[in-house]
Amino acid sequence: MASIIDVSSTCGSRASALAAAGVKTVIRYYSRDTVRPSKRPTRAEANQFCAAGLRLGIVHESRQGNIATNFDRSCGVADAQYARQYGANEIDQPAGTAIYFGVDFDASLDEIRTRIIPYFQGIADAFAAPSNLPHYLVGVYGSGRTCDAILNAGLASFAWLAQSTGWAGHQSFLDSRRWALNQGMPVQIGGVACDPNTAASDGAISDFVLSPAQQAPKPPLVPAAPATVPMQMFVNARGGLHLRTGPGVEFNVSRLLAFGSLVHPLKSVGSWMSVDLQGDGATDGFVSSAYLTDKAPISAAVDSATPSTTALKDHPTADAIHIPELIRQGSSADGLKEARETAAASLPGYPTNGCAAHLSALLEQARIDVPMTWGAGKIAQILLDRGWSKTAVGDQIPGDVGVCFDNTSPPGSDHVYLVITTSGPDKMTIADNRRDIDAPHERFASGQGRTPIEYFLRAR
């Protein structure tokens, strides 16, 4: 039985069962931009591990850590800043222990050179920045080729070889014995779905255990000094970035910051950043950290004194550029599972009346910034307000959103769903809340026993 496991959901309540099954270390996930809160450990969960005599290991994994374009230096800085603050403030992770950073795809040599190495250079810069936060070591999770390259570049102290044996360099890196951890195929131990892991012969994986003193609740920490984050950052969202009144999509949008706008970051709150637009130290609102970069976009004309903003009603949405990712999320078991879990956490009684919640989660996973919404008509109106256009039945294409209204009395079968594939003017595969398995299924625009489509919505 494995003594080291990694788990991507809360499992502190099973700590005693895991210990009884022979587990010694549980590796849990920090994640700056996840929409599934259970992915992150909490202080309470860490205390449960400690009480059961378990050690804790940490890996940071982005929500879309399997896509090459989500890796660059600015993302490395943002992920490392988040992980450093979360480890110190939420978990009380001891200084000198490691945070592994996940590269969850089979990166090519060119992607490693142009994407992954700059990402880890950003991590190194963020971890080396002067701060009153602890200093952590860096680990890398990924293919044999990725692990080998990052170790050779001197950008990580530990390597964790991913379970995918078909990824480049797997066997040669395994044979090299340069890895600290080698991940196995998924199993269930102590009632917990997990991945088993083998440690290298020296057993050094840089895990830790909280001391009894660390388990006591801590007083609120003073925010890190401004030097821990860049004094200036820039909006890197081509269609603009929503400034919200609080740290989450459930908060109102106060304005839209144009591509290239200069902002002054103040404090990270999860995957969000409070920002100052005037340089006077006062908070003007919150933005998603994923769309900030510390270098001005080349094509943006940025006025360093006054940030450019656009009234929300005048903003031409750029949702169309995210449709390929939306289709990918709706086609994959992982994407549908994440949407289901997010919707279920939001809506009591899900999946009943959960079509809009499920679609909201899919849209957010594809970085289409919509609030968690209940009601087919409401989510349809939100998309119309964002500039989506109505498309006639029969003209639908993948990535469109189907909208059904039940005009019988009493109504009750309003529905929305994402079109994944089409076969002629009627037959489709769709993603919605009405399946017991996380997979697209067949539906007809004409209804054929279900409510027929009123219209489709298409991002422009």
Secondary structure, DSSP 8 states (H G I E B T S, - for coil): --SEEE-SS--GGGHHHHHHTT--EEEEEE-SS-S-GGGS--HHHHHHHHHTT-EEEEEE--TTTT-GGG-SHHHHHHHHHHHHHHIIIII---TT-EEEEE--S---HHHIIIIIHHHHHHHHHHHHS--SS---EEEEEE-HHHHHHHHHTT--SEEEE-S-TTSTTHHHHHHHT--SEEE---EEETTEEEEEEEE-TT-----B---HHHHS---------GGGS-S-EEE--TT-EEEESSSSTTS-EEEEE-TT-EEEEEEEETTEEEEESSSSS---EEEEGGGEESS--TT----SSS--EE-GGG----GGGGHHHHHHHHHSHHHHHHHHHHHHHHSTTTTTT-HHHHHHHHHHHTT-------SHHHHHHHHHHTT-EEE-TT---TT-EEEE---SSS----EEEEEEEEETTTEEEEE-S--SSSS-EEEETT-SSS----EEEE--
